[in-house]
Amino acid sequence: MSVSDEADWARVVAGEGDAFGRIFDRHRDRVRRHALGLAPSRSEAEDVVSLTFLEAWRKREKIRFVDQSILPWLLKTATYTCLNMARSERRHRVALSKLPAADPSWDPSEIADDGAVFAAMRRLTAHHQEIITLCVLEELSAEDVASLLGLRASSARSRLSRARARLREEMLEPRPRGVRSEGVPNA
């Protein structure tokens, strides 16, 4: 005996989770095929399927059936979900295009090999080594590093700026091993 979507949906509205599972199992493949035709990628199509059924759950008391089937509503919702995703993507691209281009930061690798960079790093103070390692090598944000080191974000950015300037000096003016630029031996 085949139960109609409308009958199963009445059970969903009454709080029966298994009924929602039956609806999902019954229509997921058809909604996925529909989404694959509209979404730019397979992963986005999978997102559309998930969002479509989430929307069905959210609006479970307002669903419209066609010949006791929820499928037309699901397909329409999947279509709108794809359109909304595309619109959101366009807005995101436009917003990104309006951001100023990042100033290229100085990269020590442009003038030296890794050995020279690390030798220059060893000549920096422990605080400078720490901030460069966390922000540049480990690619943590200044805010994350500030939290980690117990600093304000502005202090972390300032410390990073000073450390980069100091590293630049060390790279441009190599010193004998074990001697800082002030002429003081490293401890």
C-alpha positions as CSV (number, residue, x, y, z in Angstrom):
1,M,0.0,0.0,0.0
2,S,1.4,3.3,-1.0
3,V,0.8,6.3,1.3
4,S,0.4,9.7,-0.4
5,D,2.8,12.6,0.4
6,E,-0.2,14.5,1.8
7,A,-1.0,11.7,4.3
8,D,2.7,11.4,5.3
9,W,2.9,15.1,5.6
10,A,0.0,15.2,8.0
11,R,2.1,12.9,10.2
12,V,5.1,15.2,9.8
13,V,3.1,18.1,11.0
14,A,1.9,16.0,13.9
15,G,5.6,15.5,14.9
16,E,6.4,12.1,13.4
17,G,10.0,12.2,12.2
18,D,9.8,8.9,10.3
19,A,7.2,10.4,8.0
20,F,9.6,13.2,7.1
21,G,12.3,10.5,6.4
22,R,9.9,8.7,4.1
23,I,9.2,12.0,2.2
24,F,12.9,12.7,2.0
25,D,13.7,9.1,0.7
26,R,10.9,9.3,-1.8
27,H,11.9,12.6,-3.4
28,R,15.6,13.3,-2.7
29,D,16.9,11.8,-5.9
30,R,14.4,13.8,-8.1
31,V,15.3,17.0,-6.2
32,R,19.0,16.2,-6.6
33,R,18.6,15.7,-10.4
34,H,16.7,19.0,-10.7
35,A,19.4,20.8,-8.6
36,L,22.2,19.3,-10.7
37,G,20.6,20.9,-13.8
38,L,20.5,24.4,-12.1
39,A,23.5,24.6,-9.7
40,P,27.0,25.3,-11.0
41,S,28.6,22.4,-9.2
42,R,27.7,19.0,-7.7
43,S,28.5,20.2,-4.2
44,E,26.2,23.2,-4.6
45,A,23.5,20.9,-5.9
46,E,23.9,18.9,-2.7
47,D,23.5,22.1,-0.7
48,V,20.4,22.9,-2.6
49,V,18.9,19.5,-1.7
50,S,19.7,20.0,1.9
51,L,18.3,23.6,1.9
52,T,15.2,22.5,0.1
53,F,14.3,19.9,2.7
54,L,15.2,22.2,5.5
55,E,12.8,24.8,4.1
56,A,10.1,22.1,3.8
57,W,10.6,21.3,7.5
58,R,10.6,25.0,8.4
59,K,7.4,25.6,6.5
60,R,5.8,22.3,7.2
61,E,2.4,23.7,8.1
62,K,2.2,25.8,4.9
63,I,3.1,23.3,2.2
64,R,1.0,23.2,-0.9
65,F,0.3,19.8,-2.6
66,V,-0.5,19.1,-6.2
67,D,-2.5,15.9,-6.7
68,Q,-1.4,14.8,-3.1
69,S,2.3,15.2,-4.0
70,I,4.8,17.5,-2.4
71,L,7.2,17.1,-5.3
72,P,6.1,20.2,-7.2
73,W,6.6,22.3,-4.1
74,L,10.1,20.8,-3.5
75,L,11.1,21.4,-7.1
76,K,9.9,25.0,-7.0
77,T,11.7,25.5,-3.7
78,A,14.9,24.0,-5.2
79,T,14.7,26.3,-8.2
80,Y,14.3,29.4,-5.9
81,T,17.2,28.1,-3.7
82,C,19.5,27.9,-6.8
83,L,18.5,31.4,-7.9
84,N,19.1,32.7,-4.4
85,M,22.5,31.1,-4.3
86,A,23.4,32.5,-7.7
87,R,22.3,36.0,-6.6
88,S,24.2,35.7,-3.4
89,E,27.3,34.7,-5.3
90,R,27.0,37.7,-7.6
91,R,26.6,40.0,-4.7
92,H,29.7,38.5,-3.1
93,R,31.8,38.9,-6.2
94,V,30.6,42.6,-6.6
95,A,31.4,43.3,-3.0
96,L,34.9,41.8,-3.4
97,S,35.5,43.7,-6.5
98,K,34.9,47.0,-4.6
99,L,37.5,46.2,-2.0
100,P,40.9,47.9,-2.6
101,A,43.6,45.6,-3.8
102,A,45.9,44.5,-1.0
103,D,49.3,46.1,-0.9
104,P,51.9,43.4,-1.6
105,S,53.8,42.9,1.6
106,W,57.5,42.6,1.5
107,D,58.6,39.0,1.1
108,P,62.1,38.1,2.2
109,S,62.2,35.2,-0.2
110,E,62.4,37.6,-3.1
111,I,66.0,38.5,-2.1
112,A,67.3,35.4,-0.4
113,D,67.0,31.7,0.0
114,D,65.3,30.1,3.0
115,G,68.6,29.7,4.9
116,A,69.3,33.4,4.8
117,V,65.7,34.2,5.9
118,F,66.0,31.8,8.8
119,A,69.4,33.2,9.7
120,A,68.0,36.7,9.7
121,M,65.0,35.4,11.8
122,R,67.4,34.0,14.4
123,R,68.9,37.5,14.8
124,L,65.6,39.0,15.8
125,T,64.3,39.3,19.3
126,A,62.2,36.5,20.7
127,H,59.1,38.8,20.5
128,H,59.7,39.6,16.8
129,Q,60.4,35.9,16.0
130,E,57.2,34.9,17.8
131,I,54.9,37.4,16.0
132,I,56.4,36.7,12.5
133,T,56.2,33.0,13.1
134,L,52.5,33.1,14.2
135,C,51.3,35.7,11.7
136,V,53.4,35.0,8.6
137,L,54.5,31.4,8.7
138,E,51.5,30.0,10.5
139,E,49.1,32.5,8.8
140,L,47.1,33.4,11.9
141,S,45.3,36.7,11.9
142,A,46.5,39.5,14.0
143,E,43.3,39.2,16.1
144,D,44.0,35.5,16.8
145,V,47.6,36.2,17.6
146,A,46.6,39.1,19.9
147,S,44.2,36.8,21.8
148,L,46.9,34.1,22.0
149,L,49.5,36.5,23.4
150,G,47.2,38.5,25.6
151,L,47.5,41.7,23.5
152,R,45.1,44.1,21.9
153,A,44.8,43.5,18.1
154,S,46.3,46.9,17.4
155,S,49.3,46.0,19.5
156,A,49.8,42.7,17.6
157,R,49.6,44.5,14.3
158,S,52.1,47.1,15.5
159,R,54.4,44.5,16.8
160,L,54.1,42.6,13.5
161,S,54.9,45.8,11.5
162,R,58.0,46.5,13.6
163,A,59.1,42.8,13.3
164,R,58.8,42.9,9.5
165,A,60.8,46.1,9.3
166,R,63.4,44.6,11.6
167,L,63.5,41.4,9.5
168,R,63.8,43.5,6.3
169,E,66.8,45.3,7.8
170,E,68.4,42.0,8.8
171,M,67.9,40.7,5.3
172,L,69.3,43.8,3.6
173,E,72.3,44.1,5.9
174,P,73.5,40.7,6.8
175,R,75.6,40.5,9.9
176,P,78.2,37.9,11.0
177,R,76.5,34.9,12.6
178,G,75.8,35.5,16.3
179,V,75.8,39.3,16.2
180,R,72.7,41.5,16.2
181,S,72.7,44.7,14.1
182,E,73.4,46.7,17.3
183,G,76.7,44.9,17.5
184,V,75.5,42.9,20.5
185,P,76.1,39.1,20.5
186,N,72.9,37.0,20.5
187,A,72.2,35.3,23.8
